[in-house]
Amino acid sequence: MSWAKVLEDFPEANFLQSPEWRRVNEIIGKKTIVEEFEGRGYALMIVQNAKRGRYLEIPCGPLIDWKNPEILRDVFTKIRKIAVQNHCVFVRLRPQLRRTAENLEILSKLNLKPSPMHLAAEHTVIIDLTKTEEELLANMRRQTRYDVRRGEKLGIVVEKSTAGETFLEFHHVQDETAKRQHFIPPNFPTLLAEHEAFGENATIYIAKHEGKPVAYGLIIINGREADYYEAASTELNRKLPGAHVLLWQAIKDLKSQGLERFNLWGIAPPNQPNHRYAGVTTFKTGFGGEIVEYVPAHDLIINKVKYLPNLIVERARKKKRHL
């Protein structure tokens, strides 16, 4: 099954199930498995060698007909078999399913348990790029629209690059951003792997004021969707709306390229003001897209005895990191 066929059959699919993401993981030394389930679905699976036990990760998948009990039974029998063959303690997945009581019941009937950690932007904002620029501007929060226009009047300009040296520059700035904002950034080998695997479809946008960088954004394109996957900023972003101008320019560019949706990739869950993503949530929701909540990550437990220590540690880590 070609990736083009997968996207045709499963329009909700994003880059985390793509051949390019498989390549990213292979470059950094991880084992990957692609299963087509006899033409009835598709899953990219990644073997993760964690300290507390190996597990099989299926980000934003599997891509199957979740309403068909027969397909579900056959697919998860196969997934369990693959996990056992690869000596995995559990399988962690986060399907592209909206969070509804019905969908949560489907996962429960498959004997899947809610994971202690999130996986792949369970809460996000998705902008409909089929709308006109006037509609997109009108849908923004008033303050966001003001900041976009203020930034343009201040002379903030946006450049973009797919060059390797730009990825290195982005890495250095993101490392400094992570120290200020207390998060763990991706390592440089992973960024380089994304640059190599996605090529022209992994672009770094840079907002500048008087030649000085203010904000950065790594945008990945795959299929019908673009994703605001990583971001970074300098101290100048505290007083200049660089990120606002950057994101608006990206929206216009992606729209002109014919993309249908722009996933801003990760906000805080509802009613969690102390969540690590609370600050960026105000920024992202200001652009007026649809707030989407997917089902949370779930685990298929293969070895209960070895799974328990992982469960205890991850619950503690989630609380410590305000996730």
Backbone torsions as a table, in degrees:
resi	resn	phi	psi	omega
1	MET	NA	119.4	179.5
2	SER	-72.5	158.4	178.3
3	TRP	-63.7	-34.7	176.8
4	ALA	-60.9	-39.0	178.0
5	LYS	-68.8	-38.9	177.1
6	VAL	-59.6	-46.3	-179.7
7	LEU	-64.7	-32.5	177.3
8	GLU	-68.2	-42.2	-177.6
9	ASP	-80.4	-29.3	-176.9
10	PHE	-131.0	77.0	-175.4
11	PRO	-62.4	-15.5	177.9
12	GLU	-76.5	-10.3	-175.7
13	ALA	-62.2	145.8	174.6
14	ASN	-128.2	-173.3	-170.2
15	PHE	-63.5	-19.2	-178.3
16	LEU	-73.5	-5.3	172.7
17	GLN	-113.5	6.8	-172.3
18	SER	-83.4	161.5	173.2
19	PRO	-59.3	-32.4	178.7
20	GLU	-65.5	-39.4	179.0
21	TRP	-69.7	-33.2	173.2
22	ARG	-59.8	-44.3	180.0
23	ARG	-63.6	-40.6	177.1
24	VAL	-54.3	-49.2	-177.0
25	ASN	-68.8	-33.9	176.9
26	GLU	-68.2	-38.4	179.2
27	ILE	-60.7	-39.4	-177.7
28	ILE	-89.2	10.3	169.1
29	GLY	93.1	17.1	-180.0
30	LYS	-98.7	148.0	176.5
31	LYS	-80.3	133.6	177.4
32	THR	-123.2	153.0	-179.8
33	ILE	-136.4	130.9	174.0
34	VAL	-113.4	126.5	-179.8
35	GLU	-123.3	131.1	-177.9
36	GLU	-102.9	-0.9	173.6
37	PHE	49.6	47.8	175.4
38	GLU	55.4	39.5	176.2
39	GLY	80.3	3.8	-177.2
40	ARG	-105.0	4.2	-179.9
41	GLY	174.3	-176.9	-172.7
42	TYR	-153.0	142.5	174.2
43	ALA	-152.2	129.2	166.4
44	LEU	-94.0	123.8	-178.5
45	MET	-120.4	139.8	-176.4
46	ILE	-121.7	127.1	177.4
47	VAL	-83.5	117.2	-178.1
48	GLN	-105.5	121.6	-178.6
49	ASN	-94.6	79.0	179.8
50	ALA	-81.4	158.4	-177.7
51	LYS	-62.7	-34.3	-175.8
52	ARG	-93.9	11.8	176.6
53	GLY	136.3	140.3	179.3
54	ARG	-69.4	142.4	175.4
55	TYR	-141.9	162.9	-179.1
56	LEU	-104.9	122.3	-177.1
57	GLU	-105.6	134.0	175.6
58	ILE	-126.3	87.0	-176.8
59	PRO	-77.2	127.6	179.2
60	CYS	57.5	36.9	179.3
61	GLY	-158.3	-176.6	1.0
62	PRO	-72.0	159.6	178.8
63	LEU	-95.8	100.7	-174.4
64	ILE	-147.8	174.4	173.7
65	ASP	-84.7	100.4	-175.4
66	TRP	-72.5	-7.5	180.0
67	LYS	-93.3	-5.4	-175.2
68	ASN	-103.0	104.6	-176.3
69	PRO	-58.6	-37.0	-179.0
70	GLU	-65.0	-45.0	178.5
71	ILE	-63.5	-43.4	179.7
72	LEU	-59.1	-44.9	-179.7
73	ARG	-61.5	-47.0	-177.7
74	ASP	-67.3	-42.2	-178.4
75	VAL	-63.6	-45.8	-175.9
76	PHE	-77.2	-22.5	169.8
77	THR	-64.8	-42.0	179.2
78	LYS	-68.0	-42.2	179.8
79	ILE	-62.4	-43.7	177.9
80	ARG	-60.4	-42.9	179.9
81	LYS	-61.5	-42.7	178.9
82	ILE	-63.6	-40.9	179.3
83	ALA	-62.9	-43.5	178.8
84	VAL	-63.9	-43.8	180.0
85	GLN	-60.5	-29.0	-178.9
86	ASN	-100.9	14.4	174.2
87	HIS	57.5	44.0	-179.8
88	CYS	-92.6	143.2	178.5
89	VAL	-77.6	-33.7	179.6
90	PHE	-158.3	168.9	173.9
91	VAL	-113.9	131.8	176.7
92	ARG	-115.9	125.9	-178.7
93	LEU	-139.6	153.6	172.6
94	ARG	-138.7	96.2	-175.8
95	PRO	-67.5	162.4	174.5
96	GLN	-83.7	63.0	-179.9
97	LEU	-121.8	132.0	175.3
98	ARG	-64.1	149.3	179.6
99	ARG	-77.3	104.6	174.9
100	THR	-134.2	161.2	178.2
101	ALA	-60.6	-37.8	-179.5
102	GLU	-63.9	-45.5	-178.7
103	ASN	-69.5	-36.4	176.6
104	LEU	-64.5	-35.4	177.8
105	GLU	-66.4	-37.9	177.2
106	ILE	-59.0	-45.8	-179.5
107	LEU	-66.1	-39.3	179.8
108	SER	-63.8	-40.3	-179.5
109	LYS	-67.0	-20.4	176.4
110	LEU	-86.2	6.0	-179.2
111	ASN	65.9	31.2	174.8
112	LEU	-90.7	141.0	-178.6
113	LYS	-112.0	139.5	177.4
114	PRO	-54.4	132.1	-178.1
115	SER	-77.1	148.6	176.0
116	PRO	-72.9	-15.7	-179.6
117	MET	-124.4	153.7	178.9
118	HIS	-80.2	167.6	178.6
119	LEU	-149.3	118.5	168.5
120	ALA	62.7	66.9	168.1
121	ALA	47.7	67.5	-179.3
122	GLU	-68.6	-30.5	175.2
123	HIS	-117.1	128.0	-174.8
124	THR	-153.0	176.2	174.0
125	VAL	-121.0	129.5	180.0
126	ILE	-120.3	123.1	-179.2
127	ILE	-96.2	130.3	179.3
128	ASP	-81.7	105.1	-176.2
129	LEU	-80.3	-2.2	176.3
130	THR	-80.2	-10.5	176.8
131	LYS	-75.8	159.1	178.7
132	THR	-73.7	161.6	176.9
133	GLU	-58.8	-37.4	179.6
134	GLU	-64.3	-40.5	178.0
135	GLU	-66.8	-40.8	-179.6
136	LEU	-63.3	-42.7	177.4
137	LEU	-64.9	-42.5	-178.9
138	ALA	-64.7	-29.7	-179.0
139	ASN	-78.9	-12.9	179.6
140	MET	-69.3	154.3	169.4
141	ARG	-63.8	145.2	-176.2
142	ARG	-53.9	-43.2	-178.7
143	GLN	-66.5	-38.1	178.6
144	THR	-63.8	-45.3	178.7
145	ARG	-60.9	-40.3	178.3
146	TYR	-63.2	-42.9	-178.3
147	ASP	-67.5	-36.4	176.3
148	VAL	-61.0	-48.5	-178.0
149	ARG	-68.7	-37.7	178.3
150	ARG	-63.3	-42.6	179.1
151	GLY	-61.5	-40.6	178.5
152	GLU	-65.2	-40.3	178.8
153	LYS	-66.4	-31.0	178.8
154	LEU	-75.9	-6.6	178.0
155	GLY	89.2	18.1	175.9
156	ILE	-70.3	128.0	179.7
157	VAL	-117.5	156.7	-177.8
158	VAL	-119.8	125.9	174.9
159	GLU	-110.5	162.2	176.4
160	LYS	-143.4	151.1	-174.8
161	SER	-153.7	148.7	172.6
162	THR	-116.7	14.0	-176.7
163	ALA	-75.5	147.5	179.7
164	GLY	-60.3	-38.1	-179.4
165	GLU	-66.7	-27.4	176.6
166	THR	-69.8	-35.9	176.3
167	PHE	-64.4	-36.9	176.9
168	LEU	-65.3	-44.5	177.0
169	GLU	-59.6	-45.2	178.8
170	PHE	-59.7	-42.5	179.6
171	HIS	-59.5	-45.3	-179.6
172	HIS	-62.6	-43.5	-179.0
173	VAL	-69.1	-39.4	179.0
174	GLN	-66.3	-33.7	176.9
175	ASP	-61.8	-42.5	177.0
176	GLU	-67.6	-39.7	177.3
177	THR	-60.6	-43.0	-179.0
178	ALA	-62.5	-37.1	178.7
179	LYS	-66.5	-38.2	179.3
180	ARG	-71.3	-39.7	-171.5
181	GLN	-104.1	2.1	171.9
182	HIS	61.6	56.9	170.3
183	PHE	-135.8	167.4	-178.0
184	ILE	-99.3	114.3	-178.3
185	PRO	-80.8	163.1	174.1
186	PRO	-67.7	150.4	179.6
187	ASN	-78.5	164.2	-174.9
188	PHE	-65.0	-39.8	176.6
189	PRO	-56.7	-36.2	178.4
190	THR	-68.1	-43.1	176.8
191	LEU	-60.4	-42.5	178.3
192	LEU	-63.9	-36.9	178.7
193	ALA	-65.5	-39.4	177.3
194	GLU	-64.7	-40.2	177.8
195	HIS	-61.7	-44.6	-178.0
196	GLU	-69.4	-43.7	-173.2
197	ALA	-75.0	-39.5	-175.4
198	PHE	-92.8	-18.5	176.5
199	GLY	57.0	-127.3	-178.1
200	GLU	-66.2	-12.5	179.9
201	ASN	-91.4	7.6	171.1
202	ALA	-121.7	105.2	-172.8
203	THR	-120.1	136.1	174.5
204	ILE	-101.4	122.0	175.0
205	TYR	-93.7	140.6	179.7
206	ILE	-131.5	119.8	173.7
207	ALA	-90.4	129.4	-177.4
208	LYS	-127.3	147.7	174.4
209	HIS	-127.2	118.6	-177.6
210	GLU	54.3	39.6	177.0
211	GLY	82.2	-3.1	-178.1
212	LYS	-102.7	132.0	179.5
213	PRO	-63.2	137.9	178.2
214	VAL	-115.0	-47.4	-177.1
215	ALA	-146.8	152.0	-179.5
216	TYR	-129.3	150.7	173.7
217	GLY	-147.4	131.4	175.3
218	LEU	-97.4	117.6	-177.0
219	ILE	-116.0	126.8	-179.7
220	ILE	-111.4	133.1	179.3
221	ILE	-111.6	134.0	173.7
222	ASN	-156.8	128.0	-179.6
223	GLY	63.1	-130.3	-177.1
224	ARG	-89.5	-4.1	-170.4
225	GLU	-119.0	145.8	168.1
226	ALA	-116.4	148.2	-177.0
227	ASP	-128.8	129.6	174.8
228	TYR	-82.1	78.9	-161.6
229	TYR	-79.8	-40.9	179.7
230	GLU	-138.4	154.2	179.2
231	ALA	-143.5	161.2	177.2
232	ALA	-157.2	162.2	179.5
233	SER	-154.3	159.8	174.1
234	THR	-100.1	178.0	179.4
235	GLU	-61.6	-25.9	-179.5
236	LEU	-62.0	-25.1	-177.7
237	ASN	-69.2	-13.7	177.6
238	ARG	-68.5	-30.1	-176.9
239	LYS	-118.2	-7.4	178.6
240	LEU	-121.7	138.8	-178.3
241	PRO	-80.8	53.6	-178.3
242	GLY	-63.4	-42.9	-178.5
243	ALA	-64.7	-33.5	179.0
244	HIS	-65.5	-46.3	-179.9
245	VAL	-66.0	-40.3	179.3
246	LEU	-58.7	-49.2	-175.2
247	LEU	-68.3	-37.0	178.3
248	TRP	-65.7	-40.1	177.3
249	GLN	-63.7	-41.1	178.0
250	ALA	-62.2	-42.0	179.1
251	ILE	-59.0	-46.3	-179.9
252	LYS	-64.5	-41.9	179.9
253	ASP	-63.5	-46.9	-176.8
254	LEU	-66.0	-38.6	176.7
255	LYS	-61.2	-43.2	-179.6
256	SER	-66.7	-23.3	178.4
257	GLN	-84.9	-3.1	177.2
258	GLY	89.4	10.4	176.4
259	LEU	-67.1	150.5	-176.3
260	GLU	-98.6	-29.8	-177.8
261	ARG	-145.9	152.5	-179.2
262	PHE	-127.0	109.9	-178.2
263	ASN	-90.2	117.4	-177.6
264	LEU	-81.5	-3.3	159.6
265	TRP	64.2	68.5	164.9
266	GLY	109.4	109.6	172.4
267	ILE	-133.8	171.9	179.5
268	ALA	-72.5	150.0	173.4
269	PRO	-63.6	160.6	179.9
270	PRO	-58.8	143.0	173.4
271	ASN	59.5	37.5	175.7
272	GLN	-128.5	74.8	-175.3
273	PRO	-64.5	-18.7	-179.9
274	ASN	-97.0	3.3	179.1
275	HIS	-63.6	148.1	-178.2
276	ARG	-58.0	-28.9	-178.2
277	TYR	-93.1	8.9	-174.2
278	ALA	-59.1	-42.5	-178.6
279	GLY	-65.0	-46.8	-178.2
280	VAL	-70.9	-21.2	178.4
281	THR	-63.4	-42.9	178.2
282	THR	-60.0	-41.9	179.4
283	PHE	-64.2	-50.4	-174.0
284	LYS	-69.8	-41.6	-179.0
285	THR	-68.3	-18.9	178.1
286	GLY	-64.0	-18.1	-178.0
287	PHE	-85.7	1.5	166.8
288	GLY	79.6	13.4	177.9
289	GLY	-76.5	-177.8	178.1
290	GLU	-82.9	128.4	174.1
291	ILE	-79.0	121.0	-175.0
292	VAL	-116.8	133.7	175.8
293	GLU	-120.1	114.0	176.3
294	TYR	-87.2	164.4	172.5
295	VAL	-57.4	145.5	178.1
296	PRO	-69.6	165.3	175.8
297	ALA	-59.6	143.4	178.3
298	HIS	-128.2	154.2	179.2
299	ASP	-116.6	136.4	169.6
300	LEU	-101.4	109.3	-172.7
301	ILE	-81.9	125.8	179.4
302	ILE	-99.3	-43.5	-178.9
303	ASN	-126.4	101.2	-174.2
304	LYS	-62.3	-39.0	-177.2
305	VAL	-65.0	-45.3	-179.2
306	LYS	-77.9	-21.5	-179.4
307	TYR	-73.4	-33.6	-174.2
308	LEU	-57.3	-47.6	178.0
309	PRO	-59.4	-37.8	177.9
310	ASN	-63.1	-42.2	179.5
311	LEU	-60.3	-45.2	-178.8
312	ILE	-64.0	-46.8	-178.1
313	VAL	-65.7	-43.4	-177.6
314	GLU	-69.0	-33.9	175.5
315	ARG	-63.2	-42.0	178.8
316	ALA	-66.9	-40.0	-180.0
317	ARG	-66.0	-39.3	179.1
318	LYS	-61.7	-42.6	179.5
319	LYS	-66.6	-42.1	-179.1
320	LYS	-64.6	-36.6	-176.4
321	ARG	-89.8	1.9	179.9
322	HIS	57.4	47.9	-179.4
323	LEU	-100.9	NA	NA
